[in-house]
Amino acid sequence: MADTFDLTIIGSGPGGYVCAVRAAQLGMKVAIVEKWPNFGGTCLNIGCIPSKALLHVSELYEEAGHSFPQLGIDVGTPRINLEGMMAHKDDVVKSNTSGIEYLFKKNKVTAFRGTGTISAPGKVTVTAEDGGVTEIATKNIVIATGSVSANLPGIEIDEERIVTSTGALELSKVPGHLLVIGAGVIGLELGSVWARLGAKVTVVEYLDRILPGMDGEVAKQFQRMLTKQGFAFRLATKVSGIEKSGEGIVATIEPAAGGDAAQIEADVALVAIGRLPYTQGLGLESVGVELDKRGRVVTDNRYSTNVEGIYAIGDVIAGPMLAHKAEDEGIAVAELLAGQAGHVNYGVIPGVVYTSPEVASVGRTEDELKAEGIAYKAAKFPFTANGRAKAMLATDGFVKILADKATDRVLGCHIVGKGAGEMIHEAAVLMEFGGSAEDLARTCHAHPTMSEAVREAAMGLGDGSIHI
Protein backbone atom coordinates (compact mmCIF):
# COMPACT_ATOMS: atom_id res chain seq x y z
CA MET A 1 0.00 0.00 0.00
CA ALA A 2 1.42 3.36 -1.06
CA ASP A 3 1.35 6.39 1.19
CA THR A 4 -2.02 8.09 1.56
CA PHE A 5 -2.69 10.81 -1.01
CA ASP A 6 -4.95 13.81 -0.58
CA LEU A 7 -6.29 13.34 -4.10
CA THR A 8 -6.11 10.60 -6.70
CA ILE A 9 -7.30 11.30 -10.25
CA ILE A 10 -8.19 8.56 -12.71
CA GLY A 11 -7.38 9.78 -16.22
CA SER A 12 -4.73 12.25 -17.42
CA GLY A 13 -6.66 14.04 -20.15
CA PRO A 14 -7.19 17.82 -20.05
CA GLY A 15 -9.52 17.59 -17.06
CA GLY A 16 -7.36 15.14 -15.11
CA TYR A 17 -3.91 16.62 -15.61
CA VAL A 18 -5.07 20.21 -15.04
CA CYS A 19 -6.85 19.10 -11.87
CA ALA A 20 -3.67 17.36 -10.70
CA VAL A 21 -1.46 20.40 -11.31
CA ARG A 22 -3.90 22.82 -9.65
CA ALA A 23 -4.35 20.56 -6.62
CA ALA A 24 -0.58 20.28 -6.26
CA GLN A 25 -0.25 24.07 -6.48
CA LEU A 26 -2.70 24.27 -3.59
CA GLY A 27 -0.51 22.05 -1.43
CA MET A 28 -2.15 18.65 -1.89
CA LYS A 29 -0.32 15.37 -2.25
CA VAL A 30 -1.61 14.18 -5.63
CA ALA A 31 -1.61 10.91 -7.56
CA ILE A 32 -2.80 10.37 -11.11
CA VAL A 33 -3.59 7.07 -12.82
CA GLU A 34 -3.24 6.60 -16.57
CA LYS A 35 -3.68 3.37 -18.54
CA TRP A 36 -2.34 4.69 -21.86
CA PRO A 37 1.39 4.78 -22.66
CA ASN A 38 1.27 8.60 -22.91
CA PHE A 39 -0.40 11.22 -20.76
CA GLY A 40 -2.96 13.63 -22.22
CA GLY A 41 -5.93 11.40 -22.92
CA THR A 42 -7.93 11.53 -26.15
CA CYS A 43 -7.37 15.26 -26.67
CA LEU A 44 -3.60 15.24 -26.87
CA ASN A 45 -3.10 11.76 -28.34
CA ILE A 46 -5.92 11.07 -30.80
CA GLY A 47 -8.16 14.14 -30.75
CA CYS A 48 -7.79 17.91 -30.49
CA ILE A 49 -4.03 18.25 -30.91
CA PRO A 50 -3.28 15.83 -33.77
CA SER A 51 -6.36 16.93 -35.70
CA LYS A 52 -5.27 20.57 -35.49
CA ALA A 53 -1.85 19.62 -36.82
CA LEU A 54 -3.46 18.01 -39.88
CA LEU A 55 -5.90 20.89 -40.28
CA HIS A 56 -3.03 23.38 -40.33
CA VAL A 57 -1.02 21.42 -42.90
CA SER A 58 -4.02 20.91 -45.17
CA GLU A 59 -4.93 24.61 -44.95
CA LEU A 60 -1.41 25.62 -46.02
CA TYR A 61 -1.57 23.12 -48.87
CA GLU A 62 -4.88 24.58 -49.99
CA GLU A 63 -3.52 28.12 -49.81
CA ALA A 64 -0.42 27.21 -51.79
CA GLY A 65 -2.51 25.68 -54.54
CA HIS A 66 -5.32 28.23 -54.74
CA SER A 67 -4.46 31.53 -52.99
CA PHE A 68 -0.75 31.98 -53.68
CA PRO A 69 -1.12 32.90 -57.38
CA GLN A 70 -3.63 35.66 -56.51
CA LEU A 71 -1.18 36.97 -53.91
CA GLY A 72 1.63 37.09 -56.45
CA ILE A 73 3.48 34.03 -55.16
CA ASP A 74 4.60 31.52 -57.80
CA VAL A 75 5.69 28.18 -56.35
CA GLY A 76 4.36 25.73 -58.89
CA THR A 77 1.90 22.98 -58.12
CA PRO A 78 2.24 21.84 -54.48
CA ARG A 79 2.39 18.15 -53.66
CA ILE A 80 1.38 16.64 -50.36
CA ASN A 81 3.90 14.39 -48.62
CA LEU A 82 1.51 12.32 -46.53
CA GLU A 83 4.31 10.61 -44.62
CA GLY A 84 5.84 13.98 -43.74
CA MET A 85 2.44 15.37 -42.70
CA MET A 86 1.86 12.43 -40.36
CA ALA A 87 5.37 12.78 -38.94
CA HIS A 88 4.63 16.43 -38.11
CA LYS A 89 1.42 15.38 -36.38
CA ASP A 90 3.26 12.74 -34.35
CA ASP A 91 5.97 15.22 -33.34
CA VAL A 92 3.33 17.67 -32.12
CA VAL A 93 1.65 14.93 -30.07
CA LYS A 94 4.96 13.81 -28.57
CA SER A 95 5.90 17.37 -27.63
CA ASN A 96 2.58 17.97 -25.87
CA THR A 97 2.41 14.67 -24.02
CA SER A 98 6.00 14.92 -22.81
CA GLY A 99 5.15 18.43 -21.63
CA ILE A 100 2.56 16.98 -19.28
CA GLU A 101 5.12 14.54 -17.89
CA TYR A 102 7.33 17.55 -17.15
CA LEU A 103 4.44 19.33 -15.39
CA PHE A 104 3.86 16.30 -13.17
CA LYS A 105 7.52 16.18 -12.15
CA LYS A 106 7.64 19.95 -11.58
CA ASN A 107 4.56 19.85 -9.33
CA LYS A 108 5.49 16.57 -7.59
CA VAL A 109 2.43 14.70 -8.91
CA THR A 110 2.91 10.93 -8.57
CA ALA A 111 1.90 9.04 -11.71
CA PHE A 112 0.73 5.43 -11.69
CA ARG A 113 0.66 3.48 -14.96
CA GLY A 114 -2.24 1.08 -15.40
CA THR A 115 -6.00 0.77 -15.26
CA GLY A 116 -7.54 2.42 -12.24
CA THR A 117 -10.50 0.91 -10.40
CA ILE A 118 -12.25 2.34 -7.36
CA SER A 119 -12.27 -0.68 -5.10
CA ALA A 120 -13.78 1.25 -2.17
CA PRO A 121 -14.22 4.87 -1.11
CA GLY A 122 -10.70 6.07 -0.41
CA LYS A 123 -9.02 3.25 -2.31
CA VAL A 124 -7.94 2.95 -5.94
CA THR A 125 -6.52 -0.27 -7.39
CA VAL A 126 -4.11 0.13 -10.30
CA THR A 127 -3.57 -2.87 -12.55
CA ALA A 128 -0.49 -2.52 -14.74
CA GLU A 129 -0.22 -3.97 -18.24
CA ASP A 130 2.00 -6.77 -16.90
CA GLY A 131 -0.65 -7.71 -14.33
CA GLY A 132 1.01 -6.09 -11.35
CA VAL A 133 -1.35 -4.50 -8.84
CA THR A 134 -0.85 -1.38 -6.72
CA GLU A 135 -3.26 -0.16 -4.05
CA ILE A 136 -3.55 3.59 -3.53
CA ALA A 137 -4.98 5.00 -0.30
CA THR A 138 -6.48 8.41 -0.90
CA LYS A 139 -8.74 10.92 0.83
CA ASN A 140 -10.49 11.96 -2.39
CA ILE A 141 -10.95 10.52 -5.89
CA VAL A 142 -11.71 12.38 -9.11
CA ILE A 143 -13.04 10.44 -12.10
CA ALA A 144 -11.68 12.10 -15.26
CA THR A 145 -11.79 9.24 -17.74
CA GLY A 146 -13.26 11.18 -20.67
CA SER A 147 -15.22 9.70 -23.53
CA VAL A 148 -15.03 7.35 -26.50
CA SER A 149 -16.44 7.51 -30.02
CA ALA A 150 -20.05 6.41 -30.40
CA ASN A 151 -20.91 3.85 -33.06
CA LEU A 152 -23.94 2.85 -35.08
CA PRO A 153 -25.63 -0.49 -34.33
CA GLY A 154 -24.31 -3.40 -36.38
CA ILE A 155 -21.34 -1.53 -37.82
CA GLU A 156 -17.87 -2.94 -37.22
CA ILE A 157 -15.11 -0.36 -36.84
CA ASP A 158 -11.75 -1.56 -38.20
CA GLU A 159 -10.00 1.88 -38.21
CA GLU A 160 -8.92 1.26 -41.80
CA ARG A 161 -11.99 1.43 -44.04
CA ILE A 162 -14.64 2.06 -41.38
CA VAL A 163 -13.02 4.48 -38.98
CA THR A 164 -13.65 6.71 -36.00
CA SER A 165 -11.75 9.96 -35.55
CA THR A 166 -8.80 7.84 -34.41
CA GLY A 167 -8.48 6.05 -37.75
CA ALA A 168 -9.22 9.22 -39.71
CA LEU A 169 -6.02 10.71 -38.26
CA GLU A 170 -3.95 7.77 -39.50
CA LEU A 171 -5.10 7.08 -43.07
CA SER A 172 -2.26 5.72 -45.20
CA LYS A 173 -3.45 7.51 -48.34
CA VAL A 174 -5.91 10.19 -49.40
CA PRO A 175 -9.24 8.43 -50.02
CA GLY A 176 -10.86 8.98 -53.39
CA HIS A 177 -14.25 9.27 -51.66
CA LEU A 178 -14.71 9.80 -47.92
CA LEU A 179 -18.15 9.23 -46.44
CA VAL A 180 -18.62 11.19 -43.22
CA ILE A 181 -21.47 10.05 -40.99
CA GLY A 182 -22.43 12.96 -38.76
CA ALA A 183 -22.28 16.69 -39.51
CA GLY A 184 -20.96 17.74 -36.13
CA VAL A 185 -17.61 19.28 -35.26
CA ILE A 186 -15.46 16.14 -35.60
CA GLY A 187 -16.95 15.05 -38.92
CA LEU A 188 -16.64 18.47 -40.54
CA GLU A 189 -13.11 19.07 -39.27
CA LEU A 190 -11.70 15.75 -40.41
CA GLY A 191 -13.75 15.83 -43.59
CA SER A 192 -12.21 19.19 -44.44
CA VAL A 193 -8.68 17.84 -43.92
CA TRP A 194 -9.11 15.12 -46.50
CA ALA A 195 -11.22 17.29 -48.83
CA ARG A 196 -8.37 19.81 -49.10
CA LEU A 197 -5.97 17.00 -49.89
CA GLY A 198 -8.14 15.85 -52.79
CA ALA A 199 -10.85 13.53 -51.42
CA LYS A 200 -14.46 13.77 -52.49
CA VAL A 201 -16.42 14.18 -49.25
CA THR A 202 -20.06 13.27 -48.70
CA VAL A 203 -21.61 14.06 -45.32
CA VAL A 204 -24.69 12.17 -44.14
CA GLU A 205 -26.55 13.69 -41.19
CA TYR A 206 -29.68 12.40 -39.44
CA LEU A 207 -30.90 15.90 -38.61
CA ASP A 208 -31.99 18.44 -41.21
CA ARG A 209 -29.05 20.74 -40.46
CA ILE A 210 -25.33 20.67 -39.76
CA LEU A 211 -23.63 21.62 -36.47
CA PRO A 212 -26.52 20.81 -34.13
CA GLY A 213 -26.50 23.10 -31.10
CA MET A 214 -24.87 26.01 -32.89
CA ASP A 215 -26.71 29.08 -34.15
CA GLY A 216 -29.07 28.14 -37.00
CA GLU A 217 -28.13 31.04 -39.28
CA VAL A 218 -24.44 30.30 -38.77
CA ALA A 219 -25.00 26.65 -39.66
CA LYS A 220 -26.86 27.53 -42.88
CA GLN A 221 -24.24 30.01 -44.04
CA PHE A 222 -21.42 27.66 -43.16
CA GLN A 223 -23.01 24.78 -45.04
CA ARG A 224 -23.06 26.97 -48.16
CA MET A 225 -19.36 27.68 -47.71
CA LEU A 226 -18.52 23.99 -47.33
CA THR A 227 -20.62 23.16 -50.39
CA LYS A 228 -18.54 25.66 -52.40
CA GLN A 229 -15.46 23.84 -51.11
CA GLY A 230 -16.77 20.60 -52.62
CA PHE A 231 -18.64 18.98 -49.73
CA ALA A 232 -21.84 17.11 -50.62
CA PHE A 233 -24.52 16.91 -47.94
CA ARG A 234 -27.30 14.38 -47.42
CA LEU A 235 -29.30 15.83 -44.53
CA ALA A 236 -32.31 14.28 -42.79
CA THR A 237 -30.78 10.96 -43.76
CA LYS A 238 -29.71 7.94 -41.73
CA VAL A 239 -27.14 5.23 -42.38
CA SER A 240 -28.71 1.83 -41.83
CA GLY A 241 -25.67 -0.27 -42.67
CA ILE A 242 -22.13 -0.35 -44.01
CA GLU A 243 -20.57 -3.28 -45.81
CA LYS A 244 -17.01 -3.73 -47.01
CA SER A 245 -16.79 -4.19 -50.76
CA GLY A 246 -13.55 -4.79 -52.61
CA GLU A 247 -11.12 -2.22 -51.26
CA GLY A 248 -13.87 0.19 -50.20
CA ILE A 249 -17.26 0.26 -48.53
CA VAL A 250 -20.94 0.47 -49.49
CA ALA A 251 -23.24 2.35 -47.15
CA THR A 252 -27.01 1.97 -47.17
CA ILE A 253 -28.83 5.22 -46.47
CA GLU A 254 -32.51 6.03 -45.93
CA PRO A 255 -34.52 9.21 -45.34
CA ALA A 256 -34.70 9.82 -41.59
CA ALA A 257 -38.49 10.15 -41.87
CA GLY A 258 -38.77 6.88 -43.76
CA GLY A 259 -38.62 6.05 -47.43
CA ASP A 260 -36.68 4.19 -50.07
CA ALA A 261 -33.11 3.11 -49.34
CA ALA A 262 -30.16 4.02 -51.51
CA GLN A 263 -26.48 3.16 -51.52
CA ILE A 264 -23.29 5.19 -51.46
CA GLU A 265 -19.95 3.71 -52.47
CA ALA A 266 -16.83 5.15 -50.86
CA ASP A 267 -13.26 4.26 -50.02
CA VAL A 268 -13.51 5.11 -46.33
CA ALA A 269 -16.42 5.75 -43.96
CA LEU A 270 -15.84 8.00 -40.95
CA VAL A 271 -18.34 7.41 -38.14
CA ALA A 272 -18.56 10.75 -36.28
CA ILE A 273 -21.95 10.65 -34.57
CA GLY A 274 -20.75 11.85 -31.19
CA ARG A 275 -19.03 10.51 -28.10
CA LEU A 276 -20.04 8.49 -25.04
CA PRO A 277 -18.79 8.84 -21.45
CA TYR A 278 -16.16 6.24 -20.58
CA THR A 279 -16.99 4.65 -17.24
CA GLN A 280 -16.28 0.97 -17.91
CA GLY A 281 -14.06 -0.92 -15.51
CA LEU A 282 -13.98 1.83 -12.89
CA GLY A 283 -15.87 -0.16 -10.27
CA LEU A 284 -18.62 2.44 -10.05
CA GLU A 285 -21.37 -0.13 -9.59
CA SER A 286 -19.60 -1.88 -6.74
CA VAL A 287 -19.10 1.35 -4.79
CA GLY A 288 -22.58 2.64 -5.66
CA VAL A 289 -21.76 5.70 -7.78
CA GLU A 290 -24.95 6.83 -9.54
CA LEU A 291 -25.13 7.13 -13.35
CA ASP A 292 -27.85 8.84 -15.38
CA LYS A 293 -29.79 7.32 -18.31
CA ARG A 294 -27.04 8.37 -20.74
CA GLY A 295 -24.34 6.64 -18.74
CA ARG A 296 -22.91 9.85 -17.27
CA VAL A 297 -21.78 10.15 -13.67
CA VAL A 298 -24.31 12.15 -11.66
CA THR A 299 -22.75 15.02 -9.69
CA ASP A 300 -23.92 18.03 -7.72
CA ASN A 301 -22.73 21.60 -8.25
CA ARG A 302 -19.52 20.79 -6.41
CA TYR A 303 -18.73 17.83 -8.73
CA SER A 304 -19.40 15.40 -5.91
CA THR A 305 -21.07 12.07 -6.65
CA ASN A 306 -23.52 10.41 -4.28
CA VAL A 307 -20.57 8.62 -2.67
CA GLU A 308 -18.59 10.78 -0.25
CA GLY A 309 -15.07 11.53 -1.40
CA ILE A 310 -15.68 10.59 -5.04
CA TYR A 311 -15.94 13.37 -7.64
CA ALA A 312 -16.21 13.50 -11.43
CA ILE A 313 -15.39 16.03 -14.15
CA GLY A 314 -15.21 16.40 -17.93
CA ASP A 315 -16.85 14.19 -20.51
CA VAL A 316 -18.09 11.67 -17.92
CA ILE A 317 -20.55 14.21 -16.50
CA ALA A 318 -23.28 16.36 -18.03
CA GLY A 319 -22.41 19.31 -20.25
CA PRO A 320 -20.54 19.91 -23.50
CA MET A 321 -17.80 17.41 -24.23
CA LEU A 322 -15.05 20.00 -24.60
CA ALA A 323 -11.47 19.84 -23.36
CA HIS A 324 -11.56 23.38 -21.97
CA LYS A 325 -14.78 22.66 -20.08
CA ALA A 326 -13.02 19.69 -18.46
CA GLU A 327 -10.00 21.85 -17.63
CA ASP A 328 -12.14 24.46 -15.90
CA GLU A 329 -13.93 21.75 -13.93
CA GLY A 330 -10.58 20.24 -12.95
CA ILE A 331 -9.44 23.59 -11.56
CA ALA A 332 -12.79 24.13 -9.83
CA VAL A 333 -12.87 20.77 -8.04
CA ALA A 334 -9.25 21.17 -6.89
CA GLU A 335 -10.05 24.59 -5.47
CA LEU A 336 -13.22 23.33 -3.80
CA LEU A 337 -11.26 20.53 -2.13
CA ALA A 338 -8.81 23.16 -0.89
CA GLY A 339 -11.64 25.16 0.68
CA GLN A 340 -11.76 27.78 -2.03
CA ALA A 341 -14.73 28.88 -4.14
CA GLY A 342 -14.11 26.93 -7.35
CA HIS A 343 -16.68 27.74 -10.01
CA VAL A 344 -17.39 27.24 -13.73
CA ASN A 345 -19.65 29.63 -15.65
CA TYR A 346 -21.38 27.26 -18.06
CA GLY A 347 -23.03 30.18 -19.84
CA VAL A 348 -19.66 31.36 -21.13
CA ILE A 349 -17.94 28.29 -22.56
CA PRO A 350 -16.77 28.91 -26.14
CA GLY A 351 -17.14 26.30 -28.85
CA VAL A 352 -14.98 26.26 -31.98
CA VAL A 353 -15.05 24.32 -35.26
CA TYR A 354 -11.49 24.41 -36.61
CA THR A 355 -12.36 24.27 -40.28
CA SER A 356 -11.51 26.96 -42.84
CA PRO A 357 -13.11 29.35 -42.18
CA GLU A 358 -13.47 28.62 -38.50
CA VAL A 359 -16.77 28.76 -36.65
CA ALA A 360 -16.81 30.01 -33.07
CA SER A 361 -19.64 30.55 -30.62
CA VAL A 362 -20.16 31.60 -27.02
CA GLY A 363 -23.37 32.09 -25.08
CA ARG A 364 -26.89 31.81 -26.40
CA THR A 365 -28.09 31.24 -29.95
CA GLU A 366 -31.06 32.99 -31.57
CA ASP A 367 -32.94 29.69 -31.53
CA GLU A 368 -32.48 29.40 -27.76
CA LEU A 369 -33.50 33.00 -27.08
CA LYS A 370 -36.64 32.63 -29.19
CA ALA A 371 -37.56 29.37 -27.49
CA GLU A 372 -37.19 30.97 -24.05
CA GLY A 373 -39.13 34.09 -25.02
CA ILE A 374 -36.24 36.44 -24.26
CA ALA A 375 -36.49 39.80 -26.02
CA TYR A 376 -33.20 40.39 -27.81
CA LYS A 377 -31.58 42.40 -30.57
CA ALA A 378 -29.10 41.11 -33.14
CA ALA A 379 -26.50 42.69 -35.40
CA LYS A 380 -24.06 41.27 -37.95
CA PHE A 381 -20.93 42.57 -39.60
CA PRO A 382 -19.47 40.81 -42.67
CA PHE A 383 -15.74 40.27 -43.20
CA THR A 384 -16.23 41.52 -46.76
CA ALA A 385 -16.24 45.01 -45.18
CA ASN A 386 -13.07 44.42 -43.12
CA GLY A 387 -9.82 45.78 -44.51
CA ARG A 388 -7.53 43.16 -43.00
CA ALA A 389 -9.76 40.35 -44.25
CA LYS A 390 -9.55 41.73 -47.78
CA ALA A 391 -5.76 41.90 -47.56
CA MET A 392 -5.60 38.23 -46.54
CA LEU A 393 -8.26 36.94 -48.97
CA ALA A 394 -10.28 35.97 -45.89
CA THR A 395 -13.59 37.69 -46.52
CA ASP A 396 -15.81 34.64 -45.99
CA GLY A 397 -18.04 34.91 -42.94
CA PHE A 398 -19.36 37.39 -40.42
CA VAL A 399 -19.69 38.30 -36.75
CA LYS A 400 -23.12 38.18 -35.10
CA ILE A 401 -23.78 39.53 -31.62
CA LEU A 402 -26.97 39.04 -29.61
CA ALA A 403 -27.86 41.34 -26.73
CA ASP A 404 -30.73 41.76 -24.30
CA LYS A 405 -33.19 44.24 -25.83
CA ALA A 406 -33.78 46.10 -22.58
CA THR A 407 -30.36 46.07 -20.88
CA ASP A 408 -27.96 45.75 -23.87
CA ARG A 409 -26.13 42.96 -22.01
CA VAL A 410 -24.44 40.65 -24.51
CA LEU A 411 -26.06 37.21 -24.47
CA GLY A 412 -24.19 35.51 -27.29
CA CYS A 413 -21.61 35.94 -30.03
CA HIS A 414 -21.20 33.83 -33.17
CA ILE A 415 -18.36 34.16 -35.66
CA VAL A 416 -17.67 32.51 -38.99
CA GLY A 417 -14.31 33.54 -40.37
CA LYS A 418 -10.55 33.13 -40.41
CA GLY A 419 -9.28 33.08 -36.84
CA ALA A 420 -12.78 32.97 -35.34
CA GLY A 421 -11.51 30.70 -32.55
CA GLU A 422 -9.12 33.42 -31.40
CA MET A 423 -11.56 36.33 -31.80
CA ILE A 424 -14.36 34.73 -29.79
CA HIS A 425 -12.56 35.27 -26.51
CA GLU A 426 -13.05 39.02 -26.31
CA ALA A 427 -16.78 38.30 -26.35
CA ALA A 428 -16.26 35.62 -23.69
CA VAL A 429 -14.39 38.04 -21.41
CA LEU A 430 -17.04 40.71 -21.98
CA MET A 431 -19.83 38.26 -21.09
CA GLU A 432 -17.97 36.94 -18.04
CA PHE A 433 -18.13 40.43 -16.59
CA GLY A 434 -21.72 41.08 -17.69
CA GLY A 435 -20.67 43.61 -20.33
CA SER A 436 -22.96 45.37 -22.77
CA ALA A 437 -22.73 45.76 -26.53
CA GLU A 438 -21.98 49.44 -25.95
CA ASP A 439 -19.02 48.49 -23.73
CA LEU A 440 -17.59 46.50 -26.62
CA ALA A 441 -18.44 49.16 -29.20
CA ARG A 442 -16.60 51.80 -27.18
CA THR A 443 -13.48 49.68 -26.72
CA CYS A 444 -10.70 50.77 -29.09
CA HIS A 445 -9.55 48.00 -31.45
CA ALA A 446 -6.27 48.02 -33.35
CA HIS A 447 -6.51 48.72 -37.08
CA PRO A 448 -6.30 46.85 -39.33
CA THR A 449 -7.36 43.62 -37.60
CA MET A 450 -10.00 40.99 -38.11
CA SER A 451 -11.20 41.76 -34.58
CA GLU A 452 -12.52 45.12 -35.73
CA ALA A 453 -15.44 43.17 -37.16
CA VAL A 454 -16.40 42.17 -33.61
CA ARG A 455 -16.49 45.81 -32.57
CA GLU A 456 -18.44 46.77 -35.68
CA ALA A 457 -21.07 44.12 -34.94
CA ALA A 458 -21.41 45.57 -31.43
CA MET A 459 -21.82 49.03 -32.96
CA GLY A 460 -24.64 47.60 -35.04
CA LEU A 461 -26.61 47.04 -31.84
CA GLY A 462 -26.47 50.78 -31.17
CA ASP A 463 -26.60 53.56 -33.76
CA GLY A 464 -25.09 51.36 -36.46
CA SER A 465 -21.80 50.02 -37.76
CA ILE A 466 -19.39 52.48 -39.38
CA HIS A 467 -18.20 50.47 -42.38
CA ILE A 468 -21.48 49.08 -43.73
C-alpha positions, 0 to 999 in steps of 0.5 A: 500500500502506497502512502495516503494521497490527498487526491487521486485522479483517474485519467490524465486528459485535459480535465485530469492533468489540469486538476492534478497540477492545480491541486498540487499548487494548492498544497495537496499530495496528488496521484494520477492514474493513466492506462495509456502509454502517454499522458494527455488522454484523447485530446492530446493523443488522438483528438484535439491536438493531432487533428489541429496539426493536420488541419493546419497542414491541409490549410497551407496546402490549400492556400499554396494551390489556390491563394498563392497565385492571386497573392503574387506568389509563384511556387508551382503545383504543391504536392502533399507528402503524406508521410511527412504530414503524419510525422509532423502530427506525431511530433506535435503529439509527442511534444505535448504529451512529454510536456505533461510529464514535465508538469507532473515532475515539476509539481510533484504529482505521482503518476501510476501506470495502469488501469484504475479501479475504485475498489472502495471509497478512499481506495484505488486499485491500479492494474499494470499492463503486466498484471502487477497491482498497486493499491492507492490509499487516498482521501479523495478521488476524481473520475476524469476518464473522458469519452469514446467515439459512439458507433452505429448499431451493427457496424464494425469499426476496423480503423482502416476502411470504417473508422472513427476519428482515431483512424481518420487521423492515420489514413495511409493515403488520401481516399478517393471518396470519404463518407462522413457520418455525422455533420458535427464538429469532428466530422466536418473538421476531419472531412475538411482535412481530406477534402483539401488533400483531394478527397471527395467528401459526402456528409450524411446527417440524421438531422436536417441541419449541420452543427446541431447546437450552434446558431441556426443562421451560422450553420446555414451560411457555413453549409453553403461555404462547405458546399462551395469547397466541394462537400456534398450533404445528405441531410435528414438521412440515416445510415442503416448499414455499411458493408465492405466491398472490394477495397472500399465500402458500401453504405445503405442510407434512408430518409430519416423520416422513412422512405426508399433506401439508396447506396453510397460507395466510398473508399472510407467511412468515418463514423462521427456521430458523437461521443459516449462517457467512458466509465467501464471498468472503474468499479462504479457499480460496486461502490454505488456511484450513480449514473444517469440514463445516458451513462454519465456520472451524476454530480452536484454543483460541487462535482461530488457524486452520491458517494462521499469523497468521489468526484467526477469532471469532464466528458463523464458528467453532463455538459458539453464534451469540450477539453476546456470545459473539463480543464475548468472543472478540474481547476474548480474541483481542486479549489473546492477541495482546498476550501476555495470557491471553485466555479465554472460559468457554463453560460460562457464556454466557447465552442470552436469548429477548426475548419476553414473558415473557422466557426466560433460561438459563445453564449446563447443562440437565436434559436435558444433566445426565441424558445425561451421568449427572451427579447433580444436584438441582433447585429451582424458585420461581414468580413467583406467590409473588413480591410484586414480580411480583404488583404488576406483573402479571408472575406468569408463569414461574419460576426453576429452579436446578440444582446438583451433588448432592454439592458444591452447585455451581450447574451451571445456571439457567433463568428464565422471567419478566419481566426474565429476561434481566437476572436471569440474570446473578447466576447467571452471576457465581456460576457464573463463580466456582464458587459454590454454591446456598448461596452464593446463598441466603445473599446478601441480595437487596433486597425487593421485587424479581423477583430474590428469586425467584432467591434463593428457588430457591437456598434450595429446594436447601437446607432449602427456600424461604421463600415457598412 
